[in-house]
Amino acid sequence: MFEKELGPYQDRLAQHPLYGAIRSVEHVRLFMSHHVFAVWDFMSLAKRLQRDFTCVELPWIPVQNEDSARLINEIITGEESDIGHDGRPASHFCLYLDAMAEVSAPTERIDTFINQFTHSFSLGKALSQARVPAYVQTFVKHTIKTARKGSTAEVASSFLFGREDPIPEMFQTLLERWGLNTNQAPKLAYYLNRHIEVDSGDHGPGAQKILSRLITTPDQREKALKAAIDAIEHRIKLWNGIYGEIKKSDAGA
């Protein structure tokens, strides 16, 4: 779906210089301290789709499409309560935080943000109080706006092409290039390998099926395509920001 239209955008993302720039543990720490916000906001897209395809209200009523309900519930189960490195249930967000601790990546910003947002439910205020870089704020705000305001097809398209589709290749590239092996960072390697496995094997194809069922008119296709392009471009801008900080760090070393 959208292979011809999205090809140039997907190529730009796959060939981003950020992947080659991550060459040390210090680079990994910097990357993770910013990328963790994308790990967090991903769940809002997934939860929006769960809300649209299943019944999360009381009293329960039967869903309209049980195939889509099953697919999104399987994705949510994996993302919200997967089996961690130690064999115990854990969300992928918590697995990422554990991996950050393993390599001593700073978590002050994400910790402050979660605490502030939990108490205020003001996205902009919480991001500002956590002193999150502007380019990360832009990425998160776009994600949450899509989750809140987009049509179901637009959310599904952003979810698929901005997250599930590119993640296996992105994480495989990072795993191969950033100079850490499984023995040095087992939790981080587990997190990346787990995403490569589930996103390419289950979640990605599942999201493809969901989106294909949603697009029934030319107008829906056009809007879904635009949502996909926007999602990829925002990922590229996030990568641009992190890449710039790595280069700045190298210049000051």
N, C-alpha and C positions, 0 to 999 in steps of 0.2 A: 504494500500500500504506500502510495506517494513516493515510490522509489526514484522516479525521474526528477520530481520537483525537489525532494529533500537531499538528493545526492551531493550537490555542492556544499550544502551546510554541514552535512554529516562528514564530508571529507575534511572541511576546515577544523571540525572538532577533533577528528581522529588524528590529524597531523599537527595539533597544537604544540608549540615549542615547550609548553609547561612540562610535558612528559620527559623530555630530554634534559630539562633543567634540574629535576630532582635527583641529586647525586649524593646526598649525605643525610645523616640522621637529623641534622639541623633543618634541612630542607623539608624532610618528612614532618617534623614538628610544626613548621610554619604552615605547610599545606593543610594538615589535619585541624589546626586551630581555627581555620577559616571554613574548610570543607564541612566540618561538623554541623554547620547551620543548614547545609543542603541535606544532610542526613536527617536532621530534625524536621524540616518543612516538607520533606517527601511524604510523611505520614498524613498530612492534611489532604493531599491529593488522593491518597488511598482511602482515607476515611470518607471523603466526599463521595467517592464511587461506591463505597459500601453503603452509605446512606441512601444513594439513589437506586441501588439494585437490590437491597434487602430491606427488611422492616426492622428499624431500631426504635420504634415507638411502642407505647402501650395503649390499648391492647394490641397484640400482634394481628396482622392481617397477611394473607398469602401474597407472595411476590408475583410479579407479572412474568418474569423470565428467570426460571430456576437455574438454567445453564449459566447465565451471567452472575447470578447470586452465588453459585457454587465457586466459580472462578475467583471472584473478588474475595470471598470468604477464605479461600485457600491462600490467596496472596496476603491477606491481613494476618492470618495465623502465622505464616512464615515471618512476616516483618515485625509483628508485635510480640510473638512468643515462640521464636525459633529455639533450637537447641544450641546452647553455647559451647565454647571450647571445653568447659568442664562437665558437659553433659546435662546441665540444668537449663530450664527455660529462661530466655532473655530476649528482649527486643533487640533489633539491629542497632537502634540508637544506643542502647546500653552496651552492646558489644563494641560499638565504636568508641564509647567513652573508656571502656576497659582497655582497648587497644591504645588509646591516647595516653593513658596512665602508664602503660607498659613501656612506651618510648619517651616518657616525660614530656609529652606535648602539653602546652598550657591549656587549661580548661576554664580559666577565670571568666572569660567573656561569655561562653555558653552557659556556665553555671549562674552567672549574674543575670543573664537574659532569661533563663528558665524561671528563676526565682522572681524576677520583676514581672514577667508576663503572667505567672501563676497568680500573683496578687492583684494586678491591674487589668489584665486582659487587653492592654493597649499595646499593639504590636510596635508602632513607631516609638513610643515612649520607652518600652523595654529595650529595643535595639539601641536607642540613643544612650540610655543609662548604662548599658553594657559596653559602650564605646566600640560598637561593631563598625568596621570600615564601611564607607559609603557604598562600595561596589557589592559587598556582601548584603547590605541592607536592601539594595535594589533587587538583587536576586530573590531574597526571601519575600519581599513585598509583592513581587510579581507572582511568585508561587501561591501565596495566600490569596491574592486578588483572584487568580484563576480558580482556586478551590472554592472561593466564596461566590464569585459572580459569573463564572463561565457556565455554558451549557454542559450537559453531561458529556456530549461528544467532544467538546473542547477540552474538558478536564481529562477525559480518557486519552485524547491525542497528546496532550502535554505530558501525561503520566507515561505513556508508551514511548514517545520519541525523545522526550527530555530526560527520561530516567531509565526505564526498563531496557530499551533498545540499545543505548550507547554504553551502559555500565559494564557489561562483560568485557568489551574490548578496552575500555578505559582502565579498568582495574587490572586486567591482564598486563597491559603496558606498564602500569605503575609497579606491579609486582616484579616485573622483569628488570626494571631499570633503577629502582631507587636504592639498591645496595644493601638491603636487609634480607636475611634468609629466615627460614622457618625457625631455626634454633634461636636466633637473636630476638625475634618478635613473633612468637607463636600465635598470640591472640590477634595481632594485626594480620598475619598471613591467613589465619582461619577466617577472619571477617571478609577479606578480599576474595579468597577462594570460595567461600560460601555464596557470596553475591554472584560470582562468575557462574557457579553451578546453578543456582535457582533462577537467576534472571534469564539465562540462556536456555535452560531446560524446562522451566515451568512458567515463571511469571511473565516473561516476554511473550511467548506464544499465547498465554492466556489473555494478556492485555490486547494482543492483536485480534483475537476472536471477539472480545468485548467491543472494540472500536468498530470492527467490520459490521457488527449487528446494529450499531447505532446510526451509521451513515446510510440513509435511505433516499436523500435528495441531493441535487447539485449544490444547493445552498449550505447544507450541513457539511458536505465534503469541503467546500471552500473555507468555511469557518474552522473546521478541524485541521485543515492544512495550515492555515495561518497560525493556529495555536501551536502546532508542531514546530513551525519555523521560529516563532517567538521563544519557545522553550529552549530550542537548540542555541539560538542567538544569546539568550540570557546565560546559558551554561558557558558559552565561549567568552562572554564578558566577565563572568566569575573567574574563569581560568586566566584571562588577561590580567585581572587584578592580582591574583596570587603569583602569577609569573613575574609581574612587575616588582612585587615585594621580595621575591627570591633574588632577582637581579640586583635590587637595591641592597639586600643583605650581603650578597657576594661582593659588591663594590665597596662596602664599608668594612669588610673583614680584614 
